[in-house]
Amino acid sequence: MLGYVVRRLIHGIIVLAVVMVIVFLIFQVLGDPVRKILPTNVTDEQVAAFRQANGFNDPVLERFIRFVGDVMSLNFGKSYTLHRESFPVVMAALPHTFILAGCAFVVGLLIAAILGSIAALRHGSGVDRGIVAFGTVLASVPEFWVGLLLIVYVAVRAAHLPTSGYGINA
């Protein structure tokens, strides 16, 4: 059992390392990150000053090592759009994320229990096959797509919920 846990931990560390390399490289390959951060109407001198002040002129390997060191020390840097540290912004949103995930879990569990009970009571019937087909399709569709469809139909068209934000005034 201990060997299994150790192997899983090693695999987890390897996956995290690969993900960190991929995330870093994506931001390096997909265009100039400085041009994405700064407004479009900045001068070349302002771009050069920003690059120098924030270490974007350093070699890629040096930036990657700094990135890994920052991640290991839980220093997630500064949000260039909010002009403050990123970690407190993420931590402030975490309780709302847990509430949303918990509500989605409970609603999904209730729907699954109801539909599963109906399918079990009507085993082998058209209702059972329809519920199984619906579940298979729903499990196959990416979650972000279902979320977008729910936003469009429940929040925008039916106007039952806000499209974004938290609370009444959001």
Secondary structure in CASP SS format (residue, H / E / C, confidence):
PFRMAT SS
TARGET T0000
AUTHOR 0000-0000-0000
METHOD secondary structure of the structure
MODEL  1
M C 1.00
L H 1.00
G H 1.00
Y H 1.00
V H 1.00
V H 1.00
R H 1.00
R H 1.00
L H 1.00
I H 1.00
H H 1.00
G H 1.00
I H 1.00
I H 1.00
V H 1.00
L H 1.00
A H 1.00
V H 1.00
V H 1.00
M H 1.00
V H 1.00
I H 1.00
V H 1.00
F H 1.00
L H 1.00
I H 1.00
F H 1.00
Q H 1.00
V H 1.00
L C 1.00
G C 1.00
D C 1.00
P H 1.00
V H 1.00
R H 1.00
K H 1.00
I H 1.00
L C 1.00
P C 1.00
T C 1.00
N C 1.00
V C 1.00
T C 1.00
D H 1.00
E H 1.00
Q H 1.00
V H 1.00
A H 1.00
A H 1.00
F H 1.00
R H 1.00
Q H 1.00
A H 1.00
N H 1.00
G C 1.00
F C 1.00
N C 1.00
D C 1.00
P C 1.00
V H 1.00
L H 1.00
E H 1.00
R H 1.00
F H 1.00
I H 1.00
R H 1.00
F H 1.00
V H 1.00
G H 1.00
D H 1.00
V H 1.00
M H 1.00
S C 1.00
L C 1.00
N C 1.00
F C 1.00
G C 1.00
K E 1.00
S E 1.00
Y C 1.00
T C 1.00
L C 1.00
H C 1.00
R E 1.00
E E 1.00
S H 1.00
F H 1.00
P H 1.00
V H 1.00
V H 1.00
M H 1.00
A H 1.00
A H 1.00
L H 1.00
P H 1.00
H H 1.00
T H 1.00
F H 1.00
I H 1.00
L H 1.00
A H 1.00
G H 1.00
C H 1.00
A H 1.00
F H 1.00
V H 1.00
V H 1.00
G H 1.00
L H 1.00
L H 1.00
I H 1.00
A H 1.00
A H 1.00
I H 1.00
L H 1.00
G H 1.00
S H 1.00
I H 1.00
A H 1.00
A H 1.00
L H 1.00
R C 1.00
H C 1.00
G C 1.00
S C 1.00
G H 1.00
V H 1.00
D H 1.00
R H 1.00
G H 1.00
I H 1.00
V H 1.00
A H 1.00
F H 1.00
G H 1.00
T H 1.00
V H 1.00
L H 1.00
A H 1.00
S H 1.00
V C 1.00
P C 1.00
E H 1.00
F H 1.00
W H 1.00
V H 1.00
G H 1.00
L H 1.00
L H 1.00
L H 1.00
I H 1.00
V H 1.00
Y H 1.00
V H 1.00
A H 1.00
V H 1.00
R H 1.00
A C 1.00
A C 1.00
H C 1.00
L C 1.00
P C 1.00
T C 1.00
S C 1.00
G C 1.00
Y C 1.00
G C 1.00
I C 1.00
N C 1.00
A C 1.00
END
